[in-house]
C-alpha cells in the first residue's frame, strides 16, 4: 500500500457521510480527508459518518497519532463533536485503535466496527 486515496460522499439515503480510504494514512492525508469530511458535514448538516478503512492502514507513528488528535482551532460546527462516527476496519487491523480511543477521550462519539451491516445500522438507528 502506498499513499492514500479517498472518497468523501453522502450515502444514497442521505443519512450519513461515507469516507472510503485506501492505502496508508499519514499526517497530511489524515488532515486532508478529515477537512473534506468536515466541509461536507457542514454543507449537508449530516453529522453521522462511516469511515471505511478496511483497505487502509494507519501509518502514523504514536507521536503523530497523538499530534493528529490534539486540540486545534477549526472553523466547524461544534455539534460535530457529538455526532456519531463509525470506523469500519478489517478484523485483524488494530492500527486505528489509538486514534479512535484518543478521540473518544476528547468527547467524540467514535465506534470501531468490524462488520459493515452493524456499522451502517449504528448510523441509521437499525443497529
BELRA-V757365 format. One record per pair of residues at least 12 apart in sequence whose ideal C-beta (glycine too) atoms are under 7 Angstrom apart, sorted by sequence separation. I is the first residue (numbers start at 1). J is the second residue. D is the distance in Angstrom with one decimal. If there is no record, write none. Layout:
BEGIN
[[I;J;D] [I;J;D]]
END
This chain:
BEGIN
[[21;33;6.8] [37;49;6.2] [100;112;5.3] [6;19;6.4] [7;20;4.7] [87;100;5.7] [6;20;6.3] [19;33;6.0] [6;21;5.0] [97;112;7.0] [96;112;6.8] [4;21;6.3] [5;22;4.8] [5;23;5.6] [19;37;5.4] [4;23;4.1] [3;23;5.0] [4;24;6.1] [17;37;6.3] [2;23;6.3] [3;24;6.7] [4;25;5.5] [1;23;4.9] [2;24;6.6] [1;24;4.9] [17;40;5.6] [85;108;6.7] [87;110;6.4] [89;112;6.2] [91;114;5.1] [17;41;6.3] [85;109;6.7] [4;29;3.9] [8;33;6.6] [84;109;4.9] [85;110;4.9] [86;111;5.0] [87;112;4.9] [88;113;5.4] [89;114;6.1] [81;107;5.8] [83;109;6.5] [6;33;4.5] [81;108;5.9] [82;109;6.3] [86;113;5.4] [8;36;4.6] [88;116;6.0] [8;37;5.4] [17;46;5.6] [10;40;6.9] [16;46;6.4] [19;49;6.3] [21;51;6.8] [30;60;7.0] [69;99;6.0] [21;52;6.6] [25;56;5.8] [68;99;6.6] [88;119;4.7] [8;40;5.6] [16;48;4.0] [17;49;4.7] [18;50;5.1] [19;51;4.6] [20;52;4.7] [21;53;4.9] [25;57;7.0] [47;79;6.1] [15;48;6.6] [16;49;6.2] [19;52;6.8] [22;55;4.3] [23;56;5.9] [24;57;5.6] [25;58;4.9] [26;59;5.5] [27;60;6.2] [47;80;5.6] [65;98;5.0] [69;102;4.2] [86;119;4.5] [10;44;5.8] [16;50;5.6] [18;52;6.6] [21;55;6.8] [22;56;5.7] [25;59;5.8] [26;60;6.4] [42;76;6.1] [49;83;7.0] [51;85;6.3] [53;87;6.0] [54;88;6.0] [65;99;5.2] [69;103;5.7] [21;56;3.7] [24;59;4.0] [25;60;6.5] [42;77;5.5] [48;83;5.8] [53;88;6.4] [54;89;6.1] [10;46;6.5] [38;74;6.9] [47;83;3.2] [48;84;4.9] [49;85;4.6] [50;86;5.3] [51;87;4.8] [52;88;4.8] [53;89;5.1] [54;90;5.2] [57;93;6.7] [62;98;6.7] [66;102;6.8] [86;122;5.2] [27;64;5.1] [51;88;6.8] [58;95;4.0] [65;102;7.0] [69;106;6.5] [86;123;5.9] [30;68;5.6] [38;76;4.8] [50;88;6.2] [57;95;4.8] [58;96;5.0] [84;122;6.7] [41;80;5.9] [84;123;6.3] [27;68;6.2] [58;99;6.5] [38;80;6.8] [53;96;6.0] [4;56;6.7] [1;57;6.3] [50;119;6.0] [50;120;6.7] [50;123;5.8] [48;123;4.7] [16;123;4.3] [15;123;6.5] [15;124;5.3]]
END
